[in-house]
Amino acid sequence: MNGTKRKLKRRNTEAGMTLLELIIACSILIVLASAALPVARYSIVRSKEAELRRDLREMKDAIDRYKDAADKNLIRVEVGSEGYPPDLETLVKGVQLGASADHKIRFLRKIPVDPITGHADWGLRAVQDDPDSTSWGGKNVFDVYSKSQATALDGTKYSDW
């Protein structure tokens, strides 16, 4: 019996980790986690920036398609609008195609949410506005931009995209 007690006692002392080993393992994990955190933050910001670029491109493309349809006299436009949509909602609701009352053309499914601000509120510019204007003339939509004043990873302002 003495032999089995010694074997059990030896196994218990050899099993597990000492406090020093546990502290070292935890400190290594903390260092690795703190190195990975900035990488994760930047990847989140990059994905939001990519989404913002995609949303802006989609809306600007819809504005251009509306303008092309107006220039080809496929849709009716207001006098003085120069063929641009009166607002972004018009691109979603759609307009009558030609003289037929049953054919409607839509240019956007919905107004996207700005991934930087979290709202579907976009800055608009009319043809009559200055290129760097932050106030919309209200007659037509020539350009769209983010209302965020934050700076992108490349150093530019999101509102300049």
N, C-alpha and C positions, 0 to 999 in steps of 0.2 A: 503494500500500500504506500509506503514511503516513496517509492519510485514513481507511482502515478501522480502523487501530489506534487512532486518536483516538476514533472512534465507539464502539468496544468499550470503551475505557477510560472514556469518559463514561457509558456505560450501566452499567458495574459500580459506579461511584461513586454514581450516582443510585438504583440498585436497593437495596431493603432499608430497614431502620430504623436510626437511630443508637441508641447505648446510652441516651442521655437519653430518647428517644421510647419505648423499650422499658420503661424504669423508670417513666415516667409512666403508660403503658398498664397495667402490672402493678399499680401503686398504685391506680388507678381500679378495677380488677377486685377488689382486696382490699377496698376500701371498700364496693363494692356487695355483695360476698359476706358481709361482716360485718353489713351491714344486713338481709340476707335470712335469716340464721341464726336470730335470735330469732323471726321470724315462722314459720319452719318448726317450731321447737320448740313454740310455742304451738298450732299446728295439730295436732301429734301429741298433745299433752295434751288438747286439746278433743275429738279423736276418741276417746281413751280414756275421757274423762268421759261422752261420749254413749253409748258402749258400756256403761259401768257403769250409767247410768240405764236403758238398755234391758234389761239383764240383771236388774236389781232389779225393774223393772216386770213382766217376764215371770215371775219367781219369785213375786212377791207376787200376781199375777193367778192363778197356778196354785194358790196357797194358798187364795185366795178361792173359786176354782171347786171345790176339794176341800170347803171348808166349806159351800158351797151344796148340793153333792151330799149331804153328811152331814145337813144340815138338812132336806132333802127325803126322807130315809131311802132314798136310792138306793144307798148304800154302808154297810157296817158300820163302826162306829168303836168304839174302846175307851171304856169308862166312865171319866169324869173327864177326857177329852181335850177336851171341849167342842166336838167336831166338827172339830178341827184335825188336820193330819197329824202322825204321831209324829216324822218326820224328813223331810229333803229327798229321800232315796232312795226313800221310799214314793211320792212324786210321779212318780219316773222308772219304778220297777218297776210301778206301777199297783196297783189294788185291784179285787176282784170286784164287779161291778155287780149289785146285788140278790142274789137267792138262786141265780142260775145260776152254775155253775162254769166255763162256757166264755166268758163275756163279761167282759172286763177293761177298765177305763178307766185311761188314763195321762194325767197332767196336764202333764208335762214330757218332752221327748225326752231331755235330759241336763242335768246340773247344769253351768251355765256356769262358765267360768274368770273369776275377778275380774281385769279388765284392769289394775288398779292394782297388785295384789300378784303377779299371775301364777299364782295357785293357785286351785283350786276349793274353797277352804276359806272358808266364809262364817260370819259371826256370826249366831246365832239367838236369838230371844226367845220365851218361852212366854207364854200369857195371864196366868199367875200372876206373871211377872217384872215388875219396875219398867220403865216406858217407856224409861229411859236406862240400863238394866242392861247390863253387858258379859258377864255369865255367864248361861248357859242353864240353866233348870230341868230340862230333859231330858224333859218329859212330852209336849209338843206344840210345833209350830212356828206361832207367831202372826205373827212378823215376821222379816225377814232384812236384814242390813246388811253392808257391807264391813268387813273387819278392818284395813284400812289406816288409819294414824294421820296420813297426809299431809293437807295442806290443798289444797283445790280452787282453781281460778282465781278463783272468786267469794268466797273467804275462808272458806268453811265446811269442816268436816272431812268426808272421804268417809264416815266411819263414822256420820255424822248423817243421811245421805241416806235 
